[in-house]
C-alpha cells in the first residue's frame, strides 16, 4: 500500500477533486492543491432540493449543470447572493471566486479514502462497475489501485443510477499509464460513442465547428465507456510533485488575447489546470509562455510540437520563486466566457 503522506500531508489536506460539505448541506468540489490560509478554492455542485440525486431519503439538485465558464459565472453569482462569506477576493489572482472557509466545512470527502471503501465493499450496481473498472485499468496500466481515487457524486454518496464514474489517478506518470491503458481497452464502438459525446461537449462549451471539435475529441484520452457507463480520468499530483505554494505566483489580468502557440513542454499538461509551456508564434510584444486550461478534457490532450490557436484571458505572472515575470493565457476564466477556445491547428 502507498503511504498516505504521498497523497496528502499537513500542508496539502484538501486535494484537487476532493469534496467538502458545508454546514448548510452544500457540496463543493475542491479545485487545485493550492489554497489561501483558512480557505478552500472550490466550486458549488450540489445543494438540497428537487433533483435526481438522493441520499438518506433526501434529494439534491446539481447547481453546476455543465462545466462551462458561463455556468461557473452563474454559480458564482448565486453563491455571492446567498452565501457572500464564501466569496473571497484572492490577492494572488486579484479576482473574486468561491473559497470556502475551513470553519464552514461539515465534512471532508477524500477521493482516495472513498475508493478504498468501495473496493472493499461495493454497495450498489454503479459501485460494482466502478470496482471492476479500477481493477481492469490497474491490471492493464500496472498502476496499483492505491494510486486511484473516486470523485463526483459517488464520492459524496449521492445516488443516481445514471451517474458517470469520475476516477482520480495520483501521479503524473501513473496518469499517463492509465490513460494509455484506458484507450487501448476501448472497443471501436465505445470509442465512437465517447467521441460523439465529446464533440457535443466541446461545441457546447466553445465557439467551434464540428470538425474543430472532432479534432480535439480524437485526441482526448481522459474519457471512456465501460459496461455502458461513461467514465472520466483526472490526474492529481503526488505531494512531491507539487512544485509551487500559495503566494509564490501572482496573476494580473491583461485583457483578452488571441494567440497562435506551439507546445514546447507537456509534462504538466496532465493535471488541472492543464499547464502547457508554449512558444508564441505571433507575440506582438507580449509573448505568451504558458497555456493554462481549467477544462479537464484538456488534460493530456496536447503534445509537444502541437500548434494551437487559443483565445483566453491574458495574464501577467510574477513568479517570486523563480524571480521572473512572464505572460500566460488562461482558458477557463469567467471573464472570457463565451469567447474562449482552443483549436488544434497542426499536430506534432
ABEGO torsion letter per residue (X at the ends): XBBAAAABBAABABBBGBBBBBAAGBBBBBBEABBBBGBBBBBBABBBEBBABBBGGBBBBBABABBBAAAAAAAAAAAAAABAAABBBBAAAGBBBBBBBAAABABBBBAAAAAAAAAABBABAAAAAAAAAAAAAAAAAGBBAAABBBBEAAAAGBBBAABBBBBBBBEAAAAAAAAAAAAAABBAAAAAAAAAAAAAAAAAABBBBAAAAAAAAAABAABBBBGGBBBBBBBBBBAAABABBBGABBBBBAEBBBBBBBBABAAAAABOBBBBBBBBABAGGBBBABBBBABAAABGABBBGBBBBBBBBBBBBBBAAAGBBBBBBBBGBAAABGABBBBBABBX
